[in-house]
Amino acid sequence: MNETLVLGGGLAGAGAASLLAAAGRPVRLLEREPGPHHKVCGEFLSVEAQRDLERIGLDIARLGPVPIGGVRLVSGEREAESALPFTALGLSRKLLDEALLDHAATLGAQIERGVRITQVNDGRVATSHGDSLSDTILLATGKHDVRGASHKAPRGGDGYVGFKMHYRAGARTRRELAGMIELVVFKGGYAGMQLVATDVMNLCLIVRRARLADAGDWERLLLALMDEPGMRRRLEDAEALFDKPLAISGLPYGHVCKDADGLYRLGDQAAMTASLTGDGMAIALRSAVAASEAVLSGTPPELFQRHFSKEVTGQISRAMLLQRAAEAPPLLALALPILKLWPRLLGHAAAMTRLPA
């Protein structure tokens, strides 16, 4: 049987490799990073993500995730909070990705680390360790373009820049963030904050390129954001755990790939939803499940991509509407008092942006 090549060892790649290996398919996964590493991510596992991890066979309970049952929306001095219509989990991507890679290897997938993909062309994959041939290639390289298989996502303009930092949370934050995800919306962006361990808070910060340019750099941006009450109360007594934040630019929110070019595109290569709704990890894992089923059933990449794009387009469209609403100050000023009076509307919005079961 021809060996399946999986390019990329994140959630989508490792998840697909696990399912294919479990079905007896010869699988080789190539990952560019030589060892465990953090990634820019909200680290929010929605109910859909948890279900697909169960389908993949990973026991996430042993990784010590933090339960999240509520959401708090903050803008300036105003805030509203609601129970979520499901219990989410906060979990470090460094832990989760490594667990998935180990799971894939246990099931029989061959994992090769420290391998950089340089080109993909007609079944030939050129890498820093030599060339490989396969008639079944799963492209799960995230936001990284690969020569011969460019992402084709729209870029340019006043796009988004993402930052991620872990902090040792102070006593107040540990108390007030217990069981909650907090979304702080401000001019030119928003931040998601939640506990991913007993005393570790993840900050996922998304800003417009223009807002970052006005500030100049991360340090000045963070200093300016301390004028926001919601940011100040979380960061004033927090201890940064990284020497510098992780950052990524050119985030093509709203993109859905419909052209396969002979490749099964997974994760961010397939679609990118607004991070505000916390379903990015769910889409990556759903693409892993869908692509592995397509490969095992003999469904060609073009048909898989069309079917998958239809499955996620509704969620992404609704998520983009919410993100644009959050970035409109007059609309947000009107919405927050209403959400304060009827908090269930916030939970309803969270329910509306889920992937289909």
N, C-alpha and C positions, 0 to 999 in steps of 0.2 A: 504494500500500500504506500502511495506517495506521501512523504512527510509534509505535514502542515507547518508553515512558518508563521509565527506570531511576532510581530514587530512592536515591542513596547511591553513593559511589565507593570503597568499601573492596574487600576481596578478592571478596566475593560480587557486588557491583554491577559492578565493573570486569571481573571474569571473565565474567559473563553478557553484558555489552555487547560484549566482544571476540568471543565465540562467535556472537552474533546478527549483528554487523556482518560477520564473516567469511562468514556464510551469505547476505549480501546484504540483510539486514533493515535498514530505516531505524531508527536508534537514537539517542535523545538521553538523556544521563546528566546528572543534576543532583547536584552535590556541594556541601555547605554550607561546607566549608573552602576559603578562597581560594587556598591553596598547600600545599606539602608539610608534613606534620605527623606527629608521633609518636602512637601509640595505646597504651592499656593492653593488653598482650599478652605472652604467654610467648615469642613469636618463635621457635617451634619448628615446623619444617616436617617433618612425618612423611612416611613413604613414600607414603601415600595422597595427601597434599597435593602432593607432587612429581609424582606421576603425573597428577593433574588439571591441574596447571600445564602439563605437557607437552601435554595434550589442548587446553588453551586456546591453546597455541602460544608460550608465553613461555620464553625461554632464560634460566633463572635462574643458570646457571654464570657468565655475564658480570657478575653482581652481586656476586660474591665471597663466597658463603655459606661458613660454617664447618662442616665435617663433624663429626657427632656420632655416635659408635659405641657409647657406653656410658652407663649411668645409675648414679648413686650416691644412695642413700637414707640420710639422716642424721637421727638423733633423739638429742639430748643428746650423750653421749660415744660412742654406738654408731653404727655405719654398716655398710652392705652395698652392694656394687656388682656389676654384671653387664654383659655385652655386650648391646646391643640386638639384636633379631632383624632389624634393618634399619639402614641408615645414614640418620640424620636430618640436617637442616641447621639452623644458626642464622643468622638473617638479620633485619636491622632492618625493621620494618613500614614505616617511612618510605620506605626504598628500594624495598621490594617493591610497596607500593601505588602509588607514582609510576610504577614500571616498568609495572605493569598498566594504569594509566590511559593512559600513552603508547602502549602496545600497542593498546588499544582505539581510540584516536584514529587510529593508523596504519592500522588496518583499516577506518576509515570512520565510527566512532561520533562523534557530536557531543558534546563534553564542555563543560559549563557549570559554572564554579566560583564559589564565593561565593554560592550560591543556597540560601536557607533555605526548607524545606517547611513551610507553615503549616497545610494541611488537605488531606485526600484524601476525595473524596465522589463516588461514582457516575461515575467516569471523569474527573472534574475535579480537577486538582492546583493548589492555590493556593500561590504562592510569593512570596518577597520581590521577585521580578522580574516578577510577573504570573501569570496563569492559563494552564494548558495542558490540552488534552483528549486522551485516548487511551483506546481500549478494551483496551489491553494495558499493564498497569502492574506493574513489578517493584519490590517494596518491600524495599530493602536498607539501611535506615537504622540498622542495628545495634541498640543498646540504647535508642536515642532513640525515644520515643513520638511519634506524629504524630496530630494531631486528626482524628478520623474513621476512624483506622486504628490504634487503640491496640494495644499489644503483647500484651495479654491474658495476660501471664505472671504467676504468683503473686508477690506482693511482701509486704513487712512481716515482722514477727517478727525473730528474731536472724539476719538475713541476712548476706551477705558484702560486704566492701569490698575493692576491688582497687587496688593501687599499682604503678607501673612507674617504674624509674629506670635510667639508663645510668651506668656507672662506668668510669673509666680503671683497668683492672685492674693490680694490682701483679704483680711477677715471680712470686711464689709462686702466685698465683691463675692466671696465664697458664699456668704449668707444670702445676698440678693439675687445671685445668679443660680442658686440651687434649683434645679429642675426647669430652668428657663433658657430660652435663646433671646437675646436682646438685639434689636435692629435700631441703630441710630442713623437717622437720615439728616443730611445737611446739604448745603449748597454745593453742587458738583459731585455728589457721591453719597455713600452710605457705608456703615460698618456693621458687621455681624460679630457678636461676642457671646461665648458660651464656655462652660467648663468641659474639658476633654479628659480631665483626671481630677482627683480630689481637690488639688490646689493649683491646677494649671488651666489658664484661660487662653483660648485661641481667639486672636483678632484677625478677621479677614476684612480688609479695607479695600473698597473699590472707589476710585475717583476718576473723573474726567481728566483727560490729558491736559486740558487748559488749566484746571485747578492745580495740578502738580507743577505745571510750568510757572504759574503765578507764585507758588511757594518757593520753587527752586530745587529742593531736594527733600528726601524723606524726613530729616530732622526738622526742617522748617515747616513742612507740612504738618507733622505731628504737633509741633508747638502751636501752630495756628488752630488746629482742631481742638486743643485744650480749652478754647473759648466756648466749645459746645458742652453744655452741662452733662449730657449723657456720656461724652468721651472722658471728661475730666474726672467724674466720680469713679470710673473704672481704672483709669491709668495713673492717677495721682499717687497711689500707694502700691503700684504694681512693679515687679522686677522683671526686666526683659531677660529672656532665657536664650536668645540668639545674639551673636555679636552684631548682626545686621539683619534686617527683614529679608524675606524672600520676595522677589518681585517678578512680575510678568506684564508685558504690554501687548497692545494690539488685540485685545479680547473681542472676538467677533460675535457678541451676543446676538441671539436670534438666528444664527446660521443653521441651516439644515442641508446636508449634502444629499443630492438625489442622483449623482452620477458616480458610478463605481469604478470605471476604468479597469475592470478585471480584478479589483481588490475589494475585500470585505472591510469597510471602514467602520471603526468602533470608537466609542468614547467621543472626545472632542473632535475627532476626525469626522464623525457622523453628524453630530449636532451639538450646539452649545446654548443652553438656556440661561436666562438671567439668574445670577447667583442669589438674588434677593429672596427667591422662593425656596432655596435649599434643595433643589432636585438634581443638581449636577452629578452627584455620585450615583443617584438612582438611574439616570439616563445612561451613564457609563456601564453600570451593571446590567441594565436591561439590554443594552447592545451586545454584551457578552453572551447573554442567554440566547438572544435572537440569532446572532451570528453562528454560534455553535450548532443550534438547531438547523440553520440553513445549510451549513457545511455537511452535517451528518445526513441530511435528507437529500443532498445533491442539488439544492436550490442555488442557481447561479448568483454571483455578486450583484448584478444589475437588478434582479428581481428582489433580492434581499434588501438592497438599499431603498428601492421604491416602497416596499412594505414598511420598513423601519421608519422612513421619513414620515409616512402617513400616521404611524403610531405615536410619534412624539410631537408632531406639528401643533396639535391642539394645546398641549401643555406649554410649549414654548411661546405660542401666540399669547396665551393668557398671562404667562410670566412676564413677557415684554410689556404688556399693557400695565401691569402692576408696577413694573420698574419705572416706566415713563410717568405714571401717576405720582410715584414717590419723589420724582425729580421735579415736580411742578409745585413750587411753594404755595401758591394760592389754593390749589386743590388739596394739598396736604393740610394746610391750616383749616380748611373747611371740614376735612374728613376726621381729624383727630378728636374734636369735641363729640362728633357723632359716635366714633368708636369708643370713646370714654363712656358714653351713655349706653351703648349697645355693644359690649365687648364681643358678643358672639359673632358679630359681623367680621371681626378679625380672624376668628377661627374658621369662619365660613370661607374667607378668602384663601386661607391656607389649604382648605379642603378642595377648593376649586382648581388649584394649580397642581394637583397630583397627576402622576401618570396613570393611564388606565390600568386596571388590574390585569 
